[in-house]
Amino acid sequence: MTASLDTMVDQTVTIEGVARNAAGGAIVMTEDRTPVYLDGMDRWDRTTDGKQVTVKGTLRKHGGQKTVNDKGEYIHGFPDARFVVEKPSWTPS
């Protein structure tokens, strides 16, 4: 699905997958195991985490960040680009 997600960036999308909690926030894990982050959502509640959901919103692709500071120390961040749904709404699938 990653290739098709690339073609949908900056568009309103509907994405189906499994609700999961990741270190960077709430995600929908697609069938091909691509994590799609939900903007503004830190985590799913216990009753939703692990369940199938349908998410709607505007798909964006955010670039990677530094993961090593100027002192050479590792810092938390996203080294690679990631997909993010802005203004997400969701329903159980």
Chimera marker file (.cmm) of the C-alpha trace (Angstrom):
<marker_set name="trace">
<marker id="1" x="0.000" y="0.000" z="0.000" r="1" g="1" b="0" radius="0.5"/>
<marker id="2" x="2.935" y="2.395" z="0.478" r="1" g="1" b="0" radius="0.5"/>
<marker id="3" x="3.186" y="3.101" z="-3.243" r="1" g="1" b="0" radius="0.5"/>
<marker id="4" x="-0.498" y="3.927" z="-3.444" r="1" g="1" b="0" radius="0.5"/>
<marker id="5" x="-0.274" y="6.094" z="-0.291" r="1" g="1" b="0" radius="0.5"/>
<marker id="6" x="2.434" y="8.152" z="-2.001" r="1" g="1" b="0" radius="0.5"/>
<marker id="7" x="-0.029" y="8.929" z="-4.796" r="1" g="1" b="0" radius="0.5"/>
<marker id="8" x="-2.664" y="10.109" z="-2.283" r="1" g="1" b="0" radius="0.5"/>
<marker id="9" x="-0.546" y="12.664" z="-0.378" r="1" g="1" b="0" radius="0.5"/>
<marker id="10" x="-2.319" y="16.030" z="0.047" r="1" g="1" b="0" radius="0.5"/>
<marker id="11" x="-5.707" y="14.456" z="-0.682" r="1" g="1" b="0" radius="0.5"/>
<marker id="12" x="-8.668" y="13.493" z="1.473" r="1" g="1" b="0" radius="0.5"/>
<marker id="13" x="-8.349" y="9.754" z="2.113" r="1" g="1" b="0" radius="0.5"/>
<marker id="14" x="-10.038" y="6.810" z="3.768" r="1" g="1" b="0" radius="0.5"/>
<marker id="15" x="-7.586" y="4.329" z="5.272" r="1" g="1" b="0" radius="0.5"/>
<marker id="16" x="-8.478" y="1.008" z="6.858" r="1" g="1" b="0" radius="0.5"/>
<marker id="17" x="-6.244" y="-0.863" z="9.238" r="1" g="1" b="0" radius="0.5"/>
<marker id="18" x="-5.553" y="-1.824" z="12.826" r="1" g="1" b="0" radius="0.5"/>
<marker id="19" x="-5.485" y="0.835" z="15.546" r="1" g="1" b="0" radius="0.5"/>
<marker id="20" x="-2.146" y="0.655" z="17.357" r="1" g="1" b="0" radius="0.5"/>
<marker id="21" x="-0.192" y="2.773" z="19.818" r="1" g="1" b="0" radius="0.5"/>
<marker id="22" x="3.371" y="3.644" z="18.809" r="1" g="1" b="0" radius="0.5"/>
<marker id="23" x="6.101" y="5.669" z="20.498" r="1" g="1" b="0" radius="0.5"/>
<marker id="24" x="5.287" y="8.572" z="18.144" r="1" g="1" b="0" radius="0.5"/>
<marker id="25" x="1.521" y="8.473" z="18.731" r="1" g="1" b="0" radius="0.5"/>
<marker id="26" x="-1.616" y="6.697" z="17.563" r="1" g="1" b="0" radius="0.5"/>
<marker id="27" x="-1.294" y="4.900" z="14.224" r="1" g="1" b="0" radius="0.5"/>
<marker id="28" x="-3.325" y="2.843" z="11.818" r="1" g="1" b="0" radius="0.5"/>
<marker id="29" x="-1.277" y="-0.155" z="10.680" r="1" g="1" b="0" radius="0.5"/>
<marker id="30" x="-2.286" y="-0.887" z="7.088" r="1" g="1" b="0" radius="0.5"/>
<marker id="31" x="-2.535" y="-4.364" z="5.605" r="1" g="1" b="0" radius="0.5"/>
<marker id="32" x="1.008" y="-4.072" z="4.187" r="1" g="1" b="0" radius="0.5"/>
<marker id="33" x="2.270" y="-2.985" z="7.644" r="1" g="1" b="0" radius="0.5"/>
<marker id="34" x="2.696" y="0.702" z="6.787" r="1" g="1" b="0" radius="0.5"/>
<marker id="35" x="2.127" y="2.833" z="9.903" r="1" g="1" b="0" radius="0.5"/>
<marker id="36" x="-0.004" y="5.918" z="9.287" r="1" g="1" b="0" radius="0.5"/>
<marker id="37" x="0.049" y="8.411" z="12.162" r="1" g="1" b="0" radius="0.5"/>
<marker id="38" x="-3.024" y="10.363" z="13.283" r="1" g="1" b="0" radius="0.5"/>
<marker id="39" x="-2.228" y="14.037" z="13.817" r="1" g="1" b="0" radius="0.5"/>
<marker id="40" x="-3.064" y="15.220" z="17.319" r="1" g="1" b="0" radius="0.5"/>
<marker id="41" x="-3.742" y="11.734" z="18.714" r="1" g="1" b="0" radius="0.5"/>
<marker id="42" x="-1.270" y="10.505" z="21.311" r="1" g="1" b="0" radius="0.5"/>
<marker id="43" x="-2.831" y="7.075" z="21.715" r="1" g="1" b="0" radius="0.5"/>
<marker id="44" x="-5.885" y="4.918" z="21.175" r="1" g="1" b="0" radius="0.5"/>
<marker id="45" x="-8.043" y="4.015" z="24.150" r="1" g="1" b="0" radius="0.5"/>
<marker id="46" x="-7.879" y="0.445" z="25.477" r="1" g="1" b="0" radius="0.5"/>
<marker id="47" x="-11.097" y="-0.631" z="23.822" r="1" g="1" b="0" radius="0.5"/>
<marker id="48" x="-9.946" y="0.508" z="20.360" r="1" g="1" b="0" radius="0.5"/>
<marker id="49" x="-6.243" y="-0.437" z="20.414" r="1" g="1" b="0" radius="0.5"/>
<marker id="50" x="-5.774" y="-3.586" z="18.335" r="1" g="1" b="0" radius="0.5"/>
<marker id="51" x="-9.131" y="-3.297" z="16.564" r="1" g="1" b="0" radius="0.5"/>
<marker id="52" x="-9.926" y="-2.634" z="12.887" r="1" g="1" b="0" radius="0.5"/>
<marker id="53" x="-10.711" y="1.029" z="12.188" r="1" g="1" b="0" radius="0.5"/>
<marker id="54" x="-11.462" y="3.278" z="9.239" r="1" g="1" b="0" radius="0.5"/>
<marker id="55" x="-9.767" y="6.681" z="9.335" r="1" g="1" b="0" radius="0.5"/>
<marker id="56" x="-10.648" y="9.689" z="7.186" r="1" g="1" b="0" radius="0.5"/>
<marker id="57" x="-8.702" y="12.927" z="6.777" r="1" g="1" b="0" radius="0.5"/>
<marker id="58" x="-6.032" y="14.655" z="4.701" r="1" g="1" b="0" radius="0.5"/>
<marker id="59" x="-2.949" y="12.531" z="4.058" r="1" g="1" b="0" radius="0.5"/>
<marker id="60" x="0.423" y="14.239" z="4.396" r="1" g="1" b="0" radius="0.5"/>
<marker id="61" x="3.982" y="12.937" z="4.261" r="1" g="1" b="0" radius="0.5"/>
<marker id="62" x="6.335" y="14.452" z="6.831" r="1" g="1" b="0" radius="0.5"/>
<marker id="63" x="10.089" y="14.325" z="6.249" r="1" g="1" b="0" radius="0.5"/>
<marker id="64" x="12.559" y="12.675" z="8.578" r="1" g="1" b="0" radius="0.5"/>
<marker id="65" x="14.249" y="14.371" z="11.514" r="1" g="1" b="0" radius="0.5"/>
<marker id="66" x="17.697" y="14.311" z="13.074" r="1" g="1" b="0" radius="0.5"/>
<marker id="67" x="18.111" y="11.434" z="15.511" r="1" g="1" b="0" radius="0.5"/>
<marker id="68" x="21.603" y="12.426" z="16.671" r="1" g="1" b="0" radius="0.5"/>
<marker id="69" x="22.278" y="15.772" z="18.330" r="1" g="1" b="0" radius="0.5"/>
<marker id="70" x="25.361" y="17.977" z="17.910" r="1" g="1" b="0" radius="0.5"/>
<marker id="71" x="27.122" y="16.083" z="20.722" r="1" g="1" b="0" radius="0.5"/>
<marker id="72" x="26.649" y="12.759" z="18.894" r="1" g="1" b="0" radius="0.5"/>
<marker id="73" x="23.965" y="11.577" z="21.319" r="1" g="1" b="0" radius="0.5"/>
<marker id="74" x="20.925" y="9.707" z="20.004" r="1" g="1" b="0" radius="0.5"/>
<marker id="75" x="17.645" y="11.561" z="20.419" r="1" g="1" b="0" radius="0.5"/>
<marker id="76" x="14.050" y="10.487" z="19.883" r="1" g="1" b="0" radius="0.5"/>
<marker id="77" x="12.659" y="11.282" z="16.463" r="1" g="1" b="0" radius="0.5"/>
<marker id="78" x="11.680" y="9.956" z="13.059" r="1" g="1" b="0" radius="0.5"/>
<marker id="79" x="14.729" y="9.295" z="10.878" r="1" g="1" b="0" radius="0.5"/>
<marker id="80" x="12.595" y="8.603" z="7.793" r="1" g="1" b="0" radius="0.5"/>
<marker id="81" x="9.547" y="10.209" z="6.207" r="1" g="1" b="0" radius="0.5"/>
<marker id="82" x="6.197" y="9.105" z="7.621" r="1" g="1" b="0" radius="0.5"/>
<marker id="83" x="2.560" y="9.315" z="6.608" r="1" g="1" b="0" radius="0.5"/>
<marker id="84" x="0.237" y="11.424" z="8.762" r="1" g="1" b="0" radius="0.5"/>
<marker id="85" x="-3.536" y="11.922" z="8.526" r="1" g="1" b="0" radius="0.5"/>
<marker id="86" x="-4.435" y="15.488" z="9.465" r="1" g="1" b="0" radius="0.5"/>
<marker id="87" x="-7.815" y="16.304" z="11.033" r="1" g="1" b="0" radius="0.5"/>
<marker id="88" x="-8.558" y="12.596" z="11.440" r="1" g="1" b="0" radius="0.5"/>
<marker id="89" x="-11.970" y="11.135" z="12.133" r="1" g="1" b="0" radius="0.5"/>
<marker id="90" x="-12.412" y="7.433" z="12.658" r="1" g="1" b="0" radius="0.5"/>
<marker id="91" x="-14.967" y="4.699" z="13.075" r="1" g="1" b="0" radius="0.5"/>
<marker id="92" x="-14.708" y="1.010" z="13.965" r="1" g="1" b="0" radius="0.5"/>
<marker id="93" x="-14.576" y="-1.229" z="10.882" r="1" g="1" b="0" radius="0.5"/>
<link id1="1" id2="2" r="1" g="1" b="0" radius="0.2"/>
<link id1="2" id2="3" r="1" g="1" b="0" radius="0.2"/>
<link id1="3" id2="4" r="1" g="1" b="0" radius="0.2"/>
<link id1="4" id2="5" r="1" g="1" b="0" radius="0.2"/>
<link id1="5" id2="6" r="1" g="1" b="0" radius="0.2"/>
<link id1="6" id2="7" r="1" g="1" b="0" radius="0.2"/>
<link id1="7" id2="8" r="1" g="1" b="0" radius="0.2"/>
<link id1="8" id2="9" r="1" g="1" b="0" radius="0.2"/>
<link id1="9" id2="10" r="1" g="1" b="0" radius="0.2"/>
<link id1="10" id2="11" r="1" g="1" b="0" radius="0.2"/>
<link id1="11" id2="12" r="1" g="1" b="0" radius="0.2"/>
<link id1="12" id2="13" r="1" g="1" b="0" radius="0.2"/>
<link id1="13" id2="14" r="1" g="1" b="0" radius="0.2"/>
<link id1="14" id2="15" r="1" g="1" b="0" radius="0.2"/>
<link id1="15" id2="16" r="1" g="1" b="0" radius="0.2"/>
<link id1="16" id2="17" r="1" g="1" b="0" radius="0.2"/>
<link id1="17" id2="18" r="1" g="1" b="0" radius="0.2"/>
<link id1="18" id2="19" r="1" g="1" b="0" radius="0.2"/>
<link id1="19" id2="20" r="1" g="1" b="0" radius="0.2"/>
<link id1="20" id2="21" r="1" g="1" b="0" radius="0.2"/>
<link id1="21" id2="22" r="1" g="1" b="0" radius="0.2"/>
<link id1="22" id2="23" r="1" g="1" b="0" radius="0.2"/>
<link id1="23" id2="24" r="1" g="1" b="0" radius="0.2"/>
<link id1="24" id2="25" r="1" g="1" b="0" radius="0.2"/>
<link id1="25" id2="26" r="1" g="1" b="0" radius="0.2"/>
<link id1="26" id2="27" r="1" g="1" b="0" radius="0.2"/>
<link id1="27" id2="28" r="1" g="1" b="0" radius="0.2"/>
<link id1="28" id2="29" r="1" g="1" b="0" radius="0.2"/>
<link id1="29" id2="30" r="1" g="1" b="0" radius="0.2"/>
<link id1="30" id2="31" r="1" g="1" b="0" radius="0.2"/>
<link id1="31" id2="32" r="1" g="1" b="0" radius="0.2"/>
<link id1="32" id2="33" r="1" g="1" b="0" radius="0.2"/>
<link id1="33" id2="34" r="1" g="1" b="0" radius="0.2"/>
<link id1="34" id2="35" r="1" g="1" b="0" radius="0.2"/>
<link id1="35" id2="36" r="1" g="1" b="0" radius="0.2"/>
<link id1="36" id2="37" r="1" g="1" b="0" radius="0.2"/>
<link id1="37" id2="38" r="1" g="1" b="0" radius="0.2"/>
<link id1="38" id2="39" r="1" g="1" b="0" radius="0.2"/>
<link id1="39" id2="40" r="1" g="1" b="0" radius="0.2"/>
<link id1="40" id2="41" r="1" g="1" b="0" radius="0.2"/>
<link id1="41" id2="42" r="1" g="1" b="0" radius="0.2"/>
<link id1="42" id2="43" r="1" g="1" b="0" radius="0.2"/>
<link id1="43" id2="44" r="1" g="1" b="0" radius="0.2"/>
<link id1="44" id2="45" r="1" g="1" b="0" radius="0.2"/>
<link id1="45" id2="46" r="1" g="1" b="0" radius="0.2"/>
<link id1="46" id2="47" r="1" g="1" b="0" radius="0.2"/>
<link id1="47" id2="48" r="1" g="1" b="0" radius="0.2"/>
<link id1="48" id2="49" r="1" g="1" b="0" radius="0.2"/>
<link id1="49" id2="50" r="1" g="1" b="0" radius="0.2"/>
<link id1="50" id2="51" r="1" g="1" b="0" radius="0.2"/>
<link id1="51" id2="52" r="1" g="1" b="0" radius="0.2"/>
<link id1="52" id2="53" r="1" g="1" b="0" radius="0.2"/>
<link id1="53" id2="54" r="1" g="1" b="0" radius="0.2"/>
<link id1="54" id2="55" r="1" g="1" b="0" radius="0.2"/>
<link id1="55" id2="56" r="1" g="1" b="0" radius="0.2"/>
<link id1="56" id2="57" r="1" g="1" b="0" radius="0.2"/>
<link id1="57" id2="58" r="1" g="1" b="0" radius="0.2"/>
<link id1="58" id2="59" r="1" g="1" b="0" radius="0.2"/>
<link id1="59" id2="60" r="1" g="1" b="0" radius="0.2"/>
<link id1="60" id2="61" r="1" g="1" b="0" radius="0.2"/>
<link id1="61" id2="62" r="1" g="1" b="0" radius="0.2"/>
<link id1="62" id2="63" r="1" g="1" b="0" radius="0.2"/>
<link id1="63" id2="64" r="1" g="1" b="0" radius="0.2"/>
<link id1="64" id2="65" r="1" g="1" b="0" radius="0.2"/>
<link id1="65" id2="66" r="1" g="1" b="0" radius="0.2"/>
<link id1="66" id2="67" r="1" g="1" b="0" radius="0.2"/>
<link id1="67" id2="68" r="1" g="1" b="0" radius="0.2"/>
<link id1="68" id2="69" r="1" g="1" b="0" radius="0.2"/>
<link id1="69" id2="70" r="1" g="1" b="0" radius="0.2"/>
<link id1="70" id2="71" r="1" g="1" b="0" radius="0.2"/>
<link id1="71" id2="72" r="1" g="1" b="0" radius="0.2"/>
<link id1="72" id2="73" r="1" g="1" b="0" radius="0.2"/>
<link id1="73" id2="74" r="1" g="1" b="0" radius="0.2"/>
<link id1="74" id2="75" r="1" g="1" b="0" radius="0.2"/>
<link id1="75" id2="76" r="1" g="1" b="0" radius="0.2"/>
<link id1="76" id2="77" r="1" g="1" b="0" radius="0.2"/>
<link id1="77" id2="78" r="1" g="1" b="0" radius="0.2"/>
<link id1="78" id2="79" r="1" g="1" b="0" radius="0.2"/>
<link id1="79" id2="80" r="1" g="1" b="0" radius="0.2"/>
<link id1="80" id2="81" r="1" g="1" b="0" radius="0.2"/>
<link id1="81" id2="82" r="1" g="1" b="0" radius="0.2"/>
<link id1="82" id2="83" r="1" g="1" b="0" radius="0.2"/>
<link id1="83" id2="84" r="1" g="1" b="0" radius="0.2"/>
<link id1="84" id2="85" r="1" g="1" b="0" radius="0.2"/>
<link id1="85" id2="86" r="1" g="1" b="0" radius="0.2"/>
<link id1="86" id2="87" r="1" g="1" b="0" radius="0.2"/>
<link id1="87" id2="88" r="1" g="1" b="0" radius="0.2"/>
<link id1="88" id2="89" r="1" g="1" b="0" radius="0.2"/>
<link id1="89" id2="90" r="1" g="1" b="0" radius="0.2"/>
<link id1="90" id2="91" r="1" g="1" b="0" radius="0.2"/>
<link id1="91" id2="92" r="1" g="1" b="0" radius="0.2"/>
<link id1="92" id2="93" r="1" g="1" b="0" radius="0.2"/>
</marker_set>
